[in-house]
Amino acid sequence: MRWRAALRIAWRICLPVAGWYLRHAHLYLLRPRTADGLVRRLMKPLESLESPQTTAPISPESANGAHPAPVSADAAAPRAPDQRPPARLVILVRHGETTYNVERRLPGQLAGVALTDEGRRQAQRAAVALSGLPISAVVASPLERARATAEILARGWALPVRTDPRLMDTDVGSWSGALVDDLNKHDPAWKAFVEHPNQPPAGVEGFEAVRARAVAAVEDALKDAATGNYLVVVAHADIIKLILAHYTAMETEAARFIAIGNCAISALALTGEAMPHLLAINWTAAPGWLMPPPLAAAQATAQSAAQAAAQTPGGAAAPAPPSAEAASPQPAARSE
């Protein structure tokens, strides 16, 4: 009987203590004393990554931990602060939508090609996307479509827009203002240039010449101390493709396969003489290739099919006209 009485007493004492611990004590022991303590706890892994290495690298023989690698004198000695230059961000932004983009015309270096209302909205969305960065300089092509986009982007940082003519679009000569679809159908010289942009016809600028001047403009901007570490370059699709190709060691002619949409953002991180890091390419908040076909186009196709069916003898439905998505692909073409 005594052991039963002892068990009842222990139960009455231990159960409340255990319940209190489960409700309160372990939380008190585990929680950080202040918000700073929580931050320190979360930052500890980062601090271990950023702290200088004080032990020698583990050799293959000691990788399993059985034979710790000896600490060399050089590794044990305190290291001088890292002398690498800080990373500099080059943000490449294509201009917003223009009337020529809507009409699928080649603007080349024509003046007076203005942004549409949608192009101005695209520029505003790009500015919002970049708003978390301390942008230090904005350099743009002097052509109206790029300059207007740059002014919208620079407004949030109260920065002036510097223009550089070396960032102008490809000079396509007599093709300026032409419809891309007409050139694809009727101009073999245009199709040959699209396939081999380093072999331009007379009066047209080749990709290699465009790359040389565009990269020189970026390099000169980076050499200017006033540029800072966050440079925005607002230019044209060909210019951005060729800058990306240069800094990623891509063949110049292969740059034609890069897609750059209106107000798309691409970014490079440059650190000294090291190979740049490609951080982003053709980024937009709402990429067009993810969008379903416009409702208006689908309705127009359905209406055309209904009209054709009504005009067919016997009321039989005629074959629906091919949609733009179903049409056979055309040779790659640029519409800047």
Helices and strands as residue ranges (DSSP letters): H 2-20, I 21-25, H 26-30, H 35-50, G 60-62, H 73-76, E 88-94, H 99-103, H 117-129, E 137-140, H 144-154, G 155-157, E 161-163, G 165-167, G 173-175, H 180-186, H 188-195, H 207-223, G 225-227, E 230-235, H 237-247, G 253-257, E 265-270, E 277-283, G 288-290, H 295-311, G 313-315
